[in-house]
Amino acid sequence: MKDVELFLRETSGYALTAGSLEGFRPVLERTIAQGLGNSDDSAIFEVVNPIPSPYPPRKLVTDSRVR
C-alpha cells in the first residue's frame, strides 16, 4: 500500500493517468485488513475471488457456561 501511495503522490504532478490505481486502492485495503498485507500478489486474487469453504459457517458461542 505504501508503494501505491508513493506512486500516486509522485505522479500527481505529471500528465499521467493513475485512475485505475485509485480504483484499485479499496482492494489493497481489504487485502491488508484481512491480514494478507505481507503476502505476495496472489493474496490480492484471494480477496477478489475468494474460494468458498466447503464447510458450513460455525456458530460463535458467547455463553461461557457452554462448553
N, C-alpha and C positions, 0 to 999 in steps of 0.2 A: 504494500500500500504506500509505503514511503517513496518508493520509486515512481509510482503513478503520480503522487502529489508533486514530486520534484519535476517530473516531465511536464505536467500541466502548468506549473508555475513558470518554468523556463520557456515554454513555448508561447506563453501569453503575449509576449512582446513581438512575436513574429507572425507572418501570414500563414500560419499552419492551422489546419483543421483538426481539432482534437475532440470533437463532439462524441465520437464513438467511444473514446476513452472515458469521457464524462458519464456516458450511459452505462459503462461497464463498472463504474465505481460501486454501485449497490451490490453487485455480485461479489466483488472483492470484500466488501464489508461483511456480507453474510458468511463468506468463507472464513474470515478471521473470527467472527462471532461463534462459529461452530468449532473453534479450536484448531483449525487447519491452516493457520497463518504461516507456520514454518514448513508446511509441506510443499511439494513441487506442484507444477501446473495441473497435474491430474486431480488435485483437490478441487480445483475450480469446476471441472467436469462433474465431480461428485456432488457439488452443490447445485449445479444447474440441472443435472439429470440424476437425481438420487435413485438408488436401487431399492425398491420396496422390500421390506423384510417379509420373509415367508411366514413369520410368526405373528400372532395377534398381539396388539399392544398390551403390556402388563398394567394391571391396576396398581396405583400407588396406595399403599396402606399408610394412613396417617395416624391411626389409633395405636398408641404404644402398648395397649393391652392385647392387641392381636399379634400373634407370633406365627 
